[in-house]
Amino acid sequence: MSDKPSVLFVCVHNAGRSQMAAAWLAHLAGDRVEVRSAGSAPADSVNPAAVEAMREVGVDMSAETPKILTVDVVEASDVCITMGCGDTCPVFPGKRYLDWELEDPAGRGVESVRPIRDEIKALVEGLIQEIAPRKSA
């Protein structure tokens, strides 16, 4: 990993879980980490319930759009975190892969998305401690 680790979050539609994870990582780690997200079959737009659930905790991801997963984006990332994309995620030697088993928020209301949002936040906080802890003064 370079001085600034890069993380790629991948789910099938890049509309819920991976978008929330990317938003949490950018919000909590700031410029200490480079953040990307993508999907193997991107949706047309980000899940509105996910956008609202994140807005409730002060994180605005309303301007985000689902992006297609490419070989280049995987190659450019130090850590690839998959969320239910199965065998559709390319695997490259030397890359670190994690699989986070999370419920899919697709088609759910904001009340059902909140627990997923909170679980993602806890996972992201653990990841930050591992790859980009705050430097002590």
Residue frames relative to the residue before (quaternion, step in Angstrom):
aa qw qx qy qz dx dy dz
M 1.0000 0.0000 0.0000 0.0000 0.00 0.00 0.00
S 0.4517 -0.6669 0.5216 0.2814 3.56 -1.09 0.70
D 0.7418 -0.3641 0.2872 0.4844 3.57 -1.28 -0.19
K 0.7600 0.2413 -0.1282 0.5897 3.55 1.13 -0.70
P 0.2633 -0.7925 0.5250 0.1641 3.59 -0.21 1.20
S 0.2314 -0.7551 0.5955 0.1474 3.55 -1.17 0.60
V 0.1405 -0.7924 0.5930 0.0265 3.52 -0.99 0.98
L 0.1378 -0.7651 0.6260 0.0611 3.54 -1.03 0.89
F 0.1543 -0.7617 0.6248 0.0750 3.56 -0.85 1.05
V 0.0469 -0.8176 0.5734 -0.0236 3.57 -0.79 1.05
C 0.1257 0.7243 -0.6759 0.0527 3.53 -1.08 0.87
V 0.7313 -0.4527 0.2585 0.4398 3.58 -1.20 0.29
H 0.8274 0.2657 -0.1156 0.4811 3.60 0.61 -1.11
N 0.2705 -0.7786 0.5168 0.2315 3.62 1.26 -0.26
A 0.5194 0.6511 -0.3932 0.3893 3.55 1.04 0.83
G 0.7949 0.2540 -0.1263 0.5364 3.59 1.19 -0.36
R 0.8126 0.3018 -0.1611 0.4718 3.56 -0.03 -1.34
S 0.7204 0.4408 -0.2715 0.4615 3.59 0.70 -1.03
Q 0.6251 0.5263 -0.3387 0.4665 3.59 1.08 -0.66
M 0.6610 0.4901 -0.3133 0.4741 3.61 0.95 -0.85
A 0.6459 0.5203 -0.3244 0.4549 3.59 0.96 -0.83
A 0.6568 0.5004 -0.3094 0.4717 3.59 0.94 -0.88
A 0.6560 0.5079 -0.3119 0.4630 3.58 0.96 -0.85
W 0.6417 0.5073 -0.3251 0.4746 3.60 0.97 -0.81
L 0.6750 0.4963 -0.3149 0.4459 3.60 0.81 -0.93
A 0.6549 0.4954 -0.3156 0.4754 3.60 0.90 -0.84
H 0.6672 0.5115 -0.2920 0.4559 3.59 0.97 -0.88
L 0.7684 0.4002 -0.2007 0.4572 3.59 0.81 -1.02
A 0.7597 0.3614 -0.2037 0.5007 3.61 1.01 -0.71
G 0.3031 -0.7764 0.5054 0.2234 3.58 1.21 -0.32
D 0.8090 -0.2764 0.1998 0.4788 3.54 -0.99 -0.84
R 0.4459 0.6918 -0.4593 0.3340 3.62 1.22 0.28
V 0.7738 0.2285 -0.1129 0.5799 3.58 1.25 -0.42
E 0.3306 -0.6874 0.6048 0.2291 3.55 -1.16 0.69
V 0.1489 -0.8289 0.5388 0.0210 3.57 -0.71 1.10
R 0.0228 0.7724 -0.6338 0.0347 3.55 -1.03 0.92
S 0.0200 -0.7637 0.6415 0.0693 3.54 -1.29 0.35
A 0.0385 0.7894 -0.6100 0.0565 3.54 -1.20 0.61
G 0.2334 -0.7682 0.5791 0.1418 3.53 -1.33 0.24
S 0.5289 -0.6355 0.4624 0.3202 3.54 -1.16 0.62
A 0.7686 0.0573 -0.0450 0.6356 3.60 1.23 -0.51
P 0.1531 -0.8609 0.4757 0.0952 3.59 0.50 1.21
A 0.4633 -0.6528 0.5343 0.2714 3.53 -1.16 0.77
D 0.6396 -0.5246 0.3940 0.4007 3.57 -1.30 0.07
S 0.8045 0.0096 0.0237 0.5934 3.57 1.12 -0.65
V 0.6000 -0.5481 0.4400 0.3821 3.53 -1.31 0.31
N 0.5957 -0.5915 0.4255 0.3380 3.55 -1.10 0.83
P 0.4187 -0.7370 0.4665 0.2527 3.64 -0.56 1.10
A 0.6199 0.5307 -0.3539 0.4569 3.62 1.08 -0.59
A 0.6290 0.5145 -0.3296 0.4806 3.60 1.09 -0.68
V 0.6258 0.5289 -0.3275 0.4704 3.59 1.01 -0.84
E 0.6838 0.4837 -0.2847 0.4663 3.59 0.89 -0.94
A 0.6408 0.5232 -0.3297 0.4550 3.61 0.94 -0.83
M 0.6732 0.4729 -0.2952 0.4859 3.60 0.98 -0.77
R 0.6050 0.5551 -0.3510 0.4502 3.59 1.04 -0.74
E 0.6162 0.5759 -0.3329 0.4218 3.59 1.04 -0.79
V 0.7470 0.3426 -0.2032 0.5322 3.60 1.13 -0.57
G 0.6434 -0.5933 0.3024 0.3775 3.56 1.20 0.51
V 0.5904 0.5344 -0.3812 0.4697 3.59 1.19 0.42
D 0.1879 -0.8043 0.5594 0.0703 3.57 -0.58 1.20
M 0.0643 0.7896 -0.6075 0.0572 3.56 -0.62 1.12
S 0.2845 0.8076 -0.4731 0.2073 3.56 1.24 0.48
A 0.6824 0.4853 -0.2956 0.4598 3.61 1.12 -0.50
E 0.5139 0.6652 -0.4135 0.3501 3.61 1.25 -0.15
T 0.1204 -0.7647 0.6277 0.0821 3.55 -1.24 0.55
P 0.5530 -0.6034 0.4484 0.3591 3.60 -1.07 0.63
K 0.1571 -0.7894 0.5917 0.0456 3.55 -1.03 0.90
I 0.4966 -0.6549 0.4871 0.2955 3.57 -1.14 0.69
L 0.4587 -0.6623 0.5282 0.2683 3.54 -1.10 0.80
T 0.0238 -0.7986 0.6012 -0.0143 3.58 -0.79 1.03
V 0.6373 -0.5103 0.4115 0.4051 3.54 -1.27 0.39
D 0.6368 0.5589 -0.3303 0.4159 3.60 0.95 -0.86
V 0.6823 0.4848 -0.3030 0.4557 3.59 0.90 -0.89
V 0.6225 0.5113 -0.3434 0.4828 3.60 1.09 -0.62
E 0.6652 0.5130 -0.3041 0.4493 3.59 0.89 -0.93
A 0.6924 0.4867 -0.2681 0.4603 3.60 1.08 -0.72
S 0.6685 0.5074 -0.2904 0.4596 3.60 1.26 -0.15
D 0.4340 -0.6930 0.5176 0.2518 3.56 -1.09 0.78
V 0.7878 0.1370 -0.0389 0.5992 3.55 1.01 -0.90
C 0.1186 -0.7762 0.6175 0.0462 3.58 -0.89 1.00
I 0.0808 -0.7999 0.5947 0.0083 3.55 -0.65 1.14
T 0.1641 -0.7995 0.5749 0.0577 3.54 -0.59 1.20
M 0.1240 -0.7751 0.6189 0.0287 3.51 -1.21 0.71
G 0.8440 -0.1972 0.0877 0.4910 3.55 0.24 1.23
C 0.4996 0.6561 -0.4600 0.3291 3.63 1.04 0.47
G 0.4017 -0.7644 0.4470 0.2333 3.58 1.25 0.14
D 0.8218 -0.2430 0.1925 0.4780 3.55 -0.97 -0.90
T 0.5276 0.6608 -0.4115 0.3400 3.61 1.21 0.00
C 0.5992 0.5531 -0.3716 0.4438 3.61 1.23 -0.14
P 0.4077 -0.7114 0.5070 0.2659 3.60 -0.74 0.96
V 0.2075 -0.7718 0.5922 0.1033 3.56 -1.07 0.77
F 0.0871 -0.7969 0.5977 0.0090 3.55 -0.86 1.03
P 0.5281 -0.6201 0.4661 0.3453 3.59 -1.01 0.74
G 0.7880 0.3346 -0.2437 0.4557 3.56 -1.10 0.69
K 0.6070 0.5182 -0.3612 0.4822 3.58 1.26 -0.09
R 0.3672 -0.6983 0.5656 0.2400 3.53 -1.16 0.60
Y 0.1030 -0.8002 0.5904 0.0215 3.57 -0.83 1.02
L 0.0353 -0.7482 0.6622 0.0207 3.52 -1.11 0.81
D 0.1583 -0.7618 0.6162 0.1219 3.56 -1.11 0.62
W 0.1441 -0.7826 0.6032 0.0536 3.54 -0.65 1.17
E 0.2426 -0.7720 0.5737 0.1265 3.56 -0.62 1.16
L 0.1253 0.7898 -0.5759 0.1698 3.53 -0.34 1.34
E 0.5355 -0.5984 0.4763 0.3583 3.55 -1.12 0.61
D 0.4470 -0.6747 0.5205 0.2721 3.54 -1.14 0.68
P 0.3271 -0.7777 0.5023 0.1895 3.62 -0.67 1.05
A 0.3913 0.7418 -0.4753 0.2659 3.62 1.24 -0.07
G 0.8517 0.1593 -0.1437 0.4781 3.53 -0.96 0.96
R 0.5971 0.5637 -0.3611 0.4420 3.58 1.25 0.19
G 0.5087 -0.6275 0.4991 0.3138 3.51 -1.28 0.45
V 0.7133 -0.4717 0.3080 0.4171 3.54 -1.28 0.33
E 0.6034 0.5663 -0.3715 0.4209 3.63 1.06 -0.66
S 0.6922 0.4606 -0.2662 0.4876 3.58 1.07 -0.74
V 0.6431 0.5290 -0.3196 0.4522 3.58 1.17 -0.52
R 0.5487 0.6518 -0.3932 0.3456 3.63 1.06 -0.64
P 0.6888 0.4604 -0.3198 0.4598 3.66 0.76 -0.85
I 0.6133 0.5281 -0.3450 0.4753 3.60 1.09 -0.67
R 0.6196 0.5451 -0.3234 0.4631 3.58 0.99 -0.90
D 0.7037 0.4764 -0.2697 0.4529 3.57 0.84 -0.99
E 0.6271 0.5201 -0.3312 0.4760 3.58 1.08 -0.70
I 0.6345 0.5191 -0.3220 0.4736 3.57 1.00 -0.82
K 0.6308 0.5363 -0.3429 0.4438 3.61 0.93 -0.84
A 0.6603 0.5075 -0.3103 0.4586 3.61 0.90 -0.90
L 0.6544 0.5030 -0.3107 0.4713 3.60 0.98 -0.82
V 0.6535 0.5087 -0.3065 0.4694 3.58 0.99 -0.86
E 0.6309 0.5292 -0.3390 0.4550 3.61 0.96 -0.78
G 0.6488 0.5050 -0.3106 0.4770 3.59 1.01 -0.78
L 0.6356 0.5288 -0.3184 0.4636 3.56 1.01 -0.82
I 0.6449 0.5225 -0.3230 0.4547 3.59 0.92 -0.88
Q 0.6410 0.5294 -0.3282 0.4485 3.59 0.93 -0.86
E 0.6929 0.4869 -0.2665 0.4602 3.54 1.08 -0.75
I 0.8268 0.2863 -0.1283 0.4669 3.60 0.73 -1.02
A 0.8197 0.0957 -0.0256 0.5641 3.62 1.13 -0.53
P 0.0546 0.8193 -0.5690 0.0456 3.60 0.66 1.01
R 0.5832 -0.5590 0.4488 0.3820 3.53 -1.21 0.51
K 0.4048 -0.6961 0.5369 0.2516 3.54 -0.99 0.83
S 0.3773 -0.7173 0.5293 0.2510 3.57 -0.88 0.86
A 0.5394 -0.6697 0.4213 0.2881 3.56 -1.06 0.83
